[in-house]
Amino acid sequence: DGRAQATEAWATPFYVPPEALERDTEDFRSDIYSFGATLYHALAGNPPFKAATNSINSLRKAKQAIPKLCKVAPWISQNTGEVIDRMMAFNPDHRWSSYSKVMKALEQAQLTIDQGSSPPIHLETRIKRRKRKTVFSIISTALVILMSIGLATWQPWMEVTTNPKTLAEPNDTQNKEPKIFNPNGGNQPSIEKRWREARQLVESGNYEKASERFLSISRDPTVSGMEQVWTSLEASIANSLAGNPGVARRLISKSLSDFETLPEQHSKQQHYRELCLVLERIKPPTSNGIPEKPQNITVWMGTFAIALKLWEQGKWEEALPLFAKVRGAKLPNNLSWFIIYQNIADVYLGDGQILARLRKFPPPKDRQEANRLIGEITNSSKKLRSIGRANYNLDARLTYLLKLRKEFQTSLGSAHSLTWEKFQGHLRSKGLSYCFDEIEALLQNPPEDAPSEAVWSWYYLQRNAAAFLSNIAIHNQWTTEKKNGEKITVVSGDSNGLRLDDGSVVPWSELRPEHLLNKWVKNEAQAISFAWLVGLNEKAADLAEDLSGRNEEFKTTWRRVIIATSQ
């Protein structure tokens, strides 16, 4: 739960905070103490005090008399020593009031890190191999790790002070915008227009372009400070929607960093800082304490962002109630733009129903049942509307079922006459002719020597490519081009092809795939699979390389696919 636990006192008395000894309430400041004690021990070469006994009274006295770090480690700069001493203050009220302030103080200390005295002789050999700046690097990295495992509960209506107090507006203004900033462009028509355009890109599903547009606004010097900070938040959310959690987290760090530089007049927005601290940590947040009926835009957007983070970390069941809160929010007129995010929350609620239904299926008892469940999953995956984690959840389930089916097949024997090499050749020819449904049918009965990993990879490619075409088929009144160069106007589409205004149907295989890829790339993973199956290997490789640089999960998955299908 993000707190140092009192039971640790008997195992690690050097690091446990004083309040744990007293069984007092602990919070993130307890974590700051424990981390400070860890740094103290690492830099001084000895723990903060000698623990001759586990007596609480003895430990309490020892923690009250810890010597200053620079006295026991004179090779540490004065600034660094003071930062760590404050982290280990006996009274929690005297410690740093946030993780970000600790980081900022350590960054300031880096400027003077080489000003300490000469180290003792027994450290000279080690310091020759690792310079002082490397030590600071380790400190900074460790702090990021601490932040990732620290306080996981966002309390957006609470200030981070010794005596937390509610930030809710008075009753007569509870549904109004925060007075410090207006996440709608303020009074600048040009900025408001750009903000509206960015949100329209979010609404259309073009999340990465939306992120770029938001970031261009945040860099505009004519935009006020808090509005710049808020825009970075929306850019981060756009990347979460695109399935790029790493980029989203970096943008949240940027937003938090920008927030820390704002004038004191923004102190009432400390709940925004708390939101950023939760979102930039790797550890999943919890939904504890989020208001049942959020009353301002920061809490609404924060609830949505936390739901996205939970979803992307595989905790979709915890995310669904938060998406429901967002979907049910009653908005004042000046927040009508938030309907875009409410509609997206509705998409995730729908995908959650799909995941919940599939979760109820019991393990198959035979090959026939395994095939039925594999079909359920492949069909369900085509109905998913969100990008990212839900697809990975279904992939994991599919991998499990394919392994079970192979075991059933091995135990019963197989009458399949093709080797896997020849079978895979049939799959490739079906892909080149856009017969993705036939690929799925073939995969229902693979050869006995078919590697489970390769079968999964073909399911992955087939499912994504079929979904790519399905997403195109829902559009109407647009133009494209056939392989023979003829331009056509499309009025509708289905699994067989595109229907023209004269009622004729043009099969998918007669269309120029390059034109489809250039016009309809909403889900990049689907587009990459489509390009690979229809023979545009170079295009697929370029798109995959680009996406892999932004999405570590896709990078791992695509490498898995390429290796398996090359066997």
NORCORBEL-V279120 format. One record per residue. RES is the residue in one small letter. OMEGA is omega as a letter, one per 40 degrees, with the letter a starting at -180 (none if undefined). BURIAL is b if it has 9 or more other ideal C-beta (glycine too) atoms within 8 Angstrom, else e. D_LAST is the distance of its C-alpha to the last C-alpha in Angstrom with 2 decimals. Layout:
res={RES RES}
omega={OMEGA OMEGA}
burial={BURIAL BURIAL}
d_last={D_LAST D_LAST}
This chain:
res={d g r a q a t e a w a t p f y v p p e a l e r d t e d f r s d i y s f g a t l y h a l a g n p p f k a a t n s i n s l r k a k q a i p k l c k v a p w i s q n t g e v i d r m m a f n p d h r w s s y s k v m k a l e q a q l t i d q g s s p p i h l e t r i k r r k r k t v f s i i s t a l v i l m s i g l a t w q p w m e v t t n p k t l a e p n d t q n k e p k i f n p n g g n q p s i e k r w r e a r q l v e s g n y e k a s e r f l s i s r d p t v s g m e q v w t s l e a s i a n s l a g n p g v a r r l i s k s l s d f e t l p e q h s k q q h y r e l c l v l e r i k p p t s n g i p e k p q n i t v w m g t f a i a l k l w e q g k w e e a l p l f a k v r g a k l p n n l s w f i i y q n i a d v y l g d g q i l a r l r k f p p p k d r q e a n r l i g e i t n s s k k l r s i g r a n y n l d a r l t y l l k l r k e f q t s l g s a h s l t w e k f q g h l r s k g l s y c f d e i e a l l q n p p e d a p s e a v w s w y y l q r n a a a f l s n i a i h n q w t t e k k n g e k i t v v s g d s n g l r l d d g s v v p w s e l r p e h l l n k w v k n e a q a i s f a w l v g l n e k a a d l a e d l s g r n e e f k t t w r r v i i a t s q}
omega={i a i a a a i a a i a a a a a a a a i i a a i i i i a i i i i i a i i i i i i a a a a a i i a i i a a a i i i i a i i a a a i a i i i a a i a i a i i a a a i i a i a i i i a i a i a a a i i a i i a i i i a i i i i a a a a a a a a i i a i a a i a a a a i a a a a a i i a i i i a i i i i i i a a a a a a a i i a a a i i i i i a i a i a i i a a a a a a i i a a a i a i i i a a a a i i i i i i i i a i i i a a i i a a i i i i a i a i i a a a a i i a a a i i i a a i i i i i i i i i i i a i a i i i a i i i i i i i i i a a a a i a a a a i a a i i i i i a i i a a i i a i i i i a i i a i i a a i a i a i a i i i a i i i a i a a i i a a i i a a i i i i i i a a a i a i a a i a i a i i a i i i i i i a i i i i i i a a i a a a a i i a a i a a i i i i a i i i a a i a a i a i a i a i a a i i i i i a i a i i a i i i a i i i a a a a a a i a a a i i a i i a i i i a a i i a i i a a i i i i i i a i a a i a a a i a a i i i a i i i a a a a a i i i i i i i a a a i i i a i a i a i i a i a i a i i i i a a a a a i a i i i a i i i a i a i a i a i a a a a i i i a i i i a i i a a a a i i a a i i a i i a i i a i i a a a i i a i a a i i a a i a a i a none}
burial={e b b b e b e b b e e e b b b b b b b b b e e e e b e b b b b b b b b b b b b b b e b b e e b b b e b e e b e e e b b b e b b e e b e e b b e e b e b b b b b b b b b b b b b b b e e b e e b b e b b b b b b b b b e e b b e b b e e b e e e e e e b b e e b e e e e b b e b b e e b b e b b b e b b b b b b b b b b b b b e b e e e e e e b e b e e e e b e e b b e e b e b b b b e b e e b b b b b b b b b e b b e e e b b b e b b e b b b b b b e b e e b e b b b b b b b b b b b b b b b b b b b b b b b b b e b b b b b b e b b b e b e e e b e e b b b b b b b b b b b b b e b e b e b e e b b e e b b b b b b b b b b b b b b b b b b b e e b b e b b b e b b b b b b e b e b e e e b e e b e b b b b b b b b b b b b b e b b b e b e e e e e b e e b e b b b b b b b b b b e b b b e b e b b b b b b b b b b e b b b e b b b b b b e b b b e e e e e b e e e b e e b b e b b e e b b b e b b b e e b b e b b e e b b e e b b b b b b b b b b b b b b b b b b b b b b b b e b e e e e b b b e e e e e b b b e e b e e e b b b b e e e e e b b b e b b b b e b b b e e b b e b b b b b b b b b b b b e b e e b b e e b b e e b b e e b e b b b e b b e b b e e b b e e}
d_last={45.28 45.53 48.64 49.38 50.29 53.65 52.28 50.68 54.16 54.24 50.90 50.98 54.65 54.18 51.87 53.17 55.41 59.14 59.10 56.72 59.43 61.89 59.54 60.11 57.78 54.78 52.83 50.63 53.45 52.86 49.29 50.77 53.10 50.39 48.28 51.39 52.19 48.70 49.16 52.67 51.48 48.67 51.00 54.13 52.49 54.42 54.48 57.05 59.53 60.03 59.51 61.99 61.98 60.07 63.29 62.91 66.27 65.28 61.94 63.74 66.23 63.56 61.61 64.86 65.51 62.19 63.11 61.89 58.60 60.17 62.85 60.46 57.91 60.03 57.09 55.70 57.02 59.74 57.80 54.75 57.07 58.88 55.70 54.59 58.18 58.33 55.03 56.76 60.07 61.62 62.56 59.55 61.72 61.85 58.09 55.90 55.77 52.09 48.82 48.87 52.29 51.09 48.28 50.80 53.23 50.68 49.73 53.44 53.75 51.09 53.64 55.90 53.44 54.62 58.27 58.45 60.40 59.10 56.93 58.25 57.64 55.13 52.72 53.04 50.17 47.73 48.98 48.59 44.87 44.70 47.11 48.88 46.77 43.70 45.66 46.32 42.69 41.91 44.76 43.49 39.93 41.39 43.53 40.60 39.01 42.35 42.55 39.13 40.36 43.94 45.91 43.62 46.30 47.46 51.15 51.70 55.35 56.13 57.06 55.86 59.33 61.28 62.73 60.18 61.83 60.73 59.77 60.42 62.77 66.21 66.35 67.61 64.66 61.75 59.83 60.54 58.35 58.54 61.39 59.63 57.12 56.17 52.43 53.38 54.39 57.83 60.60 58.68 57.94 55.49 53.42 53.65 52.31 49.28 48.65 48.89 46.41 43.87 44.26 43.90 40.47 39.66 41.04 38.87 35.70 35.32 35.18 34.08 36.81 39.19 38.43 39.13 42.38 43.47 42.88 44.91 47.73 47.53 47.97 51.02 54.12 56.29 54.43 56.09 54.53 53.71 52.33 49.99 48.84 48.36 46.38 43.85 43.50 42.75 40.22 38.51 38.55 37.03 34.04 33.77 33.71 30.95 28.79 29.49 31.21 31.15 32.99 35.30 36.29 37.08 39.27 41.07 41.79 43.21 45.31 46.63 47.43 49.31 51.13 52.41 54.14 56.09 59.87 61.46 62.37 58.82 59.31 59.55 55.90 54.74 52.88 50.55 49.85 49.11 46.57 44.80 44.80 43.04 40.43 39.51 38.79 35.32 36.79 37.01 40.58 42.69 44.74 47.82 50.90 49.70 52.76 52.84 54.29 53.30 56.23 55.02 52.23 50.80 50.41 48.96 46.39 45.77 45.18 42.65 40.86 40.77 39.45 36.57 35.83 35.91 33.59 31.00 31.20 30.42 34.11 34.46 37.17 39.34 38.74 39.89 43.60 43.66 42.21 44.90 47.57 46.52 46.41 49.89 51.57 54.83 54.94 58.04 58.37 57.48 54.03 53.03 50.00 48.46 47.95 44.72 43.35 44.86 42.96 39.69 40.65 41.03 37.43 36.25 38.67 37.12 33.57 35.02 36.33 32.88 31.48 34.57 34.27 30.66 31.61 34.17 31.77 31.81 28.75 27.85 29.36 27.30 24.36 26.66 27.75 24.25 23.43 26.69 26.01 22.53 24.41 27.10 24.82 23.01 26.50 28.06 25.59 26.71 30.24 29.73 31.76 31.25 28.52 26.67 27.14 27.64 24.22 22.72 24.91 23.59 19.94 20.81 22.59 19.83 17.33 20.11 20.76 17.24 17.27 20.74 19.92 17.29 20.10 22.54 20.42 19.94 23.67 24.77 22.51 20.82 22.16 19.04 18.99 15.54 12.34 9.30 8.21 11.81 12.14 9.64 11.78 14.77 13.71 13.44 16.80 18.36 17.51 19.13 22.14 22.44 22.23 20.78 22.83 21.41 17.84 19.36 21.08 18.07 16.29 19.43 18.51 14.82 14.19 14.93 11.62 9.96 8.74 11.55 9.98 7.74 11.05 13.00 11.28 12.13 15.51 15.99 15.51 17.63 20.25 20.78 20.99 23.41 25.44 25.66 27.28 29.45 30.81 31.74 33.38 35.92 37.53 40.40 42.60 40.21 39.31 36.09 35.21 33.72 31.57 34.78 36.51 38.71 39.49 39.80 41.31 39.45 41.48 38.83 35.37 33.23 29.84 30.88 31.87 34.83 38.43 41.08 44.79 45.70 43.62 40.91 37.21 34.76 31.21 28.59 26.86 30.14 30.24 29.27 26.35 27.50 30.85 29.52 27.53 30.61 32.88 31.10 28.98 30.33 27.14 24.85 21.70 22.33 23.05 19.87 17.75 20.08 19.84 16.05 16.16 19.16 17.78 19.65 16.81 19.43 21.56 18.84 18.02 21.79 22.46 19.69 21.04 24.51 23.86 21.93 25.09 27.14 25.11 23.45 22.08 20.29 18.98 17.41 16.06 14.64 12.88 11.37 10.35 8.97 6.81 5.63 5.47 3.79 0.00}
